[in-house]
Amino acid sequence: MTESNWRADPLVWGHGPHVFEVFLEPTCPYSVKTFLKLDDLLAQAGKDRLTVKIRLQSQPWHMYSGVIVRCILAASTLPEGKAAAKAVMAAVAAHREEFEFEKHCRGPNMDATPNDIIARVESYSGVRLTEAFGIPDLDREVKWHCKYARQNGIHVSPTFMIDGLVQADVSSGDSVGDWVKRVLKD
């Protein structure tokens, strides 16, 4: 048996007692809206009061979802860890339509290969992740995110959990201030 010597840096920011978990599909417009608010959430709530955790929720109707999720997790294994993963997520968010299909079934990405998508991610993010993408057992990290979501009854993105409980009435359309009030109830 071959032993792996890589480690995926957890996608966790802050160190407070309250935990705000978001389950995101990187090309979903509502997940992108959520992702773009997370730094502000942490700044408003305070890193000593809040922990933000990103969980990746690959969805098959977003055709390159699996490839992009693996890119993000591959980036998290690099020396820059979660900062590299965040840069990849930010690049995908900024160029979301270039990683998506029109109406989930047609458009220019019909001719794109996974290698094209990886090259596009690298170009936009500045993160060289091709080698890490090829880690043979990186799928164990992908599977962990998937299993964790399913264990919590989560099937779509974005979904929100506060202190371990799914919050069906929290939305990407809520203001950051509303999120802060929900999380910091004390």
C-alpha positions as CSV (number, residue, x, y, z in Angstrom):
1,M,0.0,0.0,0.0
2,T,1.3,3.4,-0.9
3,E,1.2,6.0,1.9
4,S,0.1,9.5,1.0
5,N,2.2,12.4,2.3
6,W,-0.2,15.2,1.3
7,R,-2.7,17.1,3.5
8,A,-5.7,19.2,2.5
9,D,-5.8,22.4,4.5
10,P,-9.3,22.7,6.0
11,L,-11.3,25.6,4.5
12,V,-11.8,27.3,7.8
13,W,-11.3,30.9,8.8
14,G,-11.7,32.5,12.3
15,H,-11.5,30.7,15.6
16,G,-14.6,31.8,17.5
17,P,-17.0,29.6,19.4
18,H,-19.9,30.1,16.9
19,V,-19.6,28.2,13.7
20,F,-21.1,29.3,10.4
21,E,-20.8,26.5,7.8
22,V,-21.7,27.1,4.2
23,F,-22.1,24.3,1.6
24,L,-21.2,25.8,-1.7
25,E,-21.0,24.6,-5.3
26,P,-18.4,26.9,-6.9
27,T,-20.2,27.7,-10.1
28,C,-23.7,28.1,-8.6
29,P,-24.7,31.9,-8.8
30,Y,-26.2,31.7,-5.3
31,S,-23.1,30.0,-3.9
32,V,-20.9,32.7,-5.5
33,K,-23.1,35.4,-3.9
34,T,-22.6,33.6,-0.5
35,F,-18.8,33.2,-1.0
36,L,-18.4,36.8,-1.8
37,K,-19.9,37.8,1.6
38,L,-17.8,35.5,3.8
39,D,-14.9,37.9,4.4
40,D,-17.3,40.7,5.4
41,L,-19.1,38.3,7.7
42,L,-15.9,37.4,9.5
43,A,-14.9,41.0,9.7
44,Q,-18.2,42.1,11.1
45,A,-18.6,39.2,13.6
46,G,-14.9,39.0,14.6
47,K,-12.5,36.2,14.1
48,D,-12.4,35.6,17.8
49,R,-16.2,35.2,17.9
50,L,-16.9,33.3,14.7
51,T,-15.5,30.3,12.7
52,V,-16.5,30.1,9.1
53,K,-16.2,26.8,7.4
54,I,-16.6,26.2,3.6
55,R,-17.9,22.8,2.6
56,L,-17.9,22.0,-1.1
57,Q,-21.1,20.6,-2.5
58,S,-20.6,19.3,-6.0
59,Q,-23.8,19.2,-8.0
60,P,-24.1,17.2,-11.2
61,W,-26.2,19.8,-13.1
62,H,-23.3,22.1,-12.9
63,M,-21.4,20.1,-15.5
64,Y,-17.8,20.8,-14.4
65,S,-18.6,20.9,-10.7
66,G,-16.5,17.8,-9.9
67,V,-13.5,19.1,-11.8
68,I,-13.6,22.5,-10.1
69,V,-14.2,21.1,-6.6
70,R,-11.2,18.9,-7.1
71,C,-9.2,22.0,-8.3
72,I,-10.1,23.8,-5.1
73,L,-9.2,20.8,-2.9
74,A,-6.0,20.3,-4.9
75,A,-5.0,23.9,-4.2
76,S,-5.6,23.3,-0.5
77,T,-2.8,20.7,-0.5
78,L,-0.3,23.3,-1.8
79,P,2.1,25.1,0.6
80,E,-0.3,28.1,0.6
81,G,-3.1,25.8,1.7
82,K,-6.5,27.3,2.2
83,A,-5.3,30.7,0.8
84,A,-4.6,28.9,-2.5
85,A,-8.0,27.2,-2.3
86,K,-9.7,30.6,-1.6
87,A,-7.8,32.1,-4.6
88,V,-9.2,29.4,-6.8
89,M,-12.7,29.9,-5.5
90,A,-12.4,33.6,-6.0
91,A,-11.2,33.1,-9.6
92,V,-14.1,30.8,-10.4
93,A,-16.5,33.2,-8.8
94,A,-15.2,36.2,-10.8
95,H,-15.4,34.2,-14.1
96,R,-18.3,31.9,-13.2
97,E,-19.9,31.8,-16.6
98,E,-16.7,30.6,-18.2
99,F,-16.9,27.4,-16.1
100,E,-20.7,26.8,-16.6
101,F,-22.9,25.7,-19.4
102,E,-25.8,27.7,-20.8
103,K,-29.0,26.4,-19.2
104,H,-26.7,23.6,-17.9
105,C,-26.6,21.8,-21.2
106,R,-25.0,23.9,-24.1
107,G,-22.6,26.6,-25.1
108,P,-18.9,27.0,-25.6
109,N,-18.0,24.6,-22.7
110,M,-19.4,21.7,-24.7
111,D,-16.0,21.6,-26.4
112,A,-14.0,22.1,-23.2
113,T,-12.0,19.3,-21.7
114,P,-11.2,18.9,-18.0
115,N,-7.6,19.9,-18.9
116,D,-9.0,23.1,-20.5
117,I,-11.0,23.8,-17.3
118,I,-7.9,23.2,-15.1
119,A,-5.8,25.5,-17.3
120,R,-8.5,28.2,-17.1
121,V,-8.6,27.9,-13.3
122,E,-4.8,28.2,-13.2
123,S,-4.8,31.2,-15.5
124,Y,-7.4,33.2,-13.6
125,S,-6.2,32.3,-10.1
126,G,-2.4,32.2,-10.6
127,V,-2.4,29.0,-8.6
128,R,-0.4,26.1,-10.3
129,L,-2.5,23.1,-9.3
130,T,-2.2,20.6,-12.2
131,E,0.3,18.4,-10.3
132,A,-1.8,18.5,-7.1
133,F,-5.0,17.8,-9.1
134,G,-3.3,14.5,-10.1
135,I,-2.8,13.3,-6.5
136,P,-4.2,9.7,-6.9
137,D,-6.1,9.6,-3.6
138,L,-7.3,13.2,-3.5
139,D,-10.7,11.8,-4.1
140,R,-10.8,10.8,-0.4
141,E,-11.0,14.6,0.4
142,V,-13.7,15.1,-2.2
143,K,-15.6,12.1,-0.7
144,W,-15.3,13.6,2.8
145,H,-17.0,16.8,1.7
146,C,-19.8,14.8,0.0
147,K,-20.3,12.4,2.9
148,Y,-20.3,15.2,5.5
149,A,-23.0,17.0,3.5
150,R,-25.2,13.9,3.1
151,Q,-24.8,13.0,6.8
152,N,-26.3,16.5,7.6
153,G,-29.1,16.1,5.0
154,I,-27.7,18.6,2.6
155,H,-28.3,18.1,-1.1
156,V,-28.2,21.6,-2.6
157,S,-26.2,24.8,-2.4
158,P,-25.9,27.1,-0.8
159,T,-27.0,25.5,2.4
160,F,-26.2,27.0,5.8
161,M,-25.5,25.5,9.2
162,I,-25.1,27.5,12.4
163,D,-23.5,25.7,15.3
164,G,-24.2,22.4,13.7
165,L,-27.8,22.9,12.8
166,V,-29.1,23.4,9.3
167,Q,-30.8,26.8,8.8
168,A,-33.4,26.4,6.1
169,D,-34.4,30.1,6.4
170,V,-30.9,31.5,5.9
171,S,-30.3,32.6,2.3
172,S,-27.6,34.0,0.0
173,G,-29.9,37.0,-0.4
174,D,-29.7,37.9,3.3
175,S,-27.5,40.8,4.3
176,V,-24.2,40.1,6.1
177,G,-25.7,42.0,9.1
178,D,-28.6,39.5,9.2
179,W,-26.2,36.6,9.2
180,V,-24.2,38.2,12.1
181,K,-27.4,38.6,14.1
182,R,-28.3,34.9,13.5
183,V,-24.9,33.6,14.4
184,L,-24.1,35.8,17.4
185,K,-27.3,35.4,19.3
186,D,-25.6,36.2,22.6
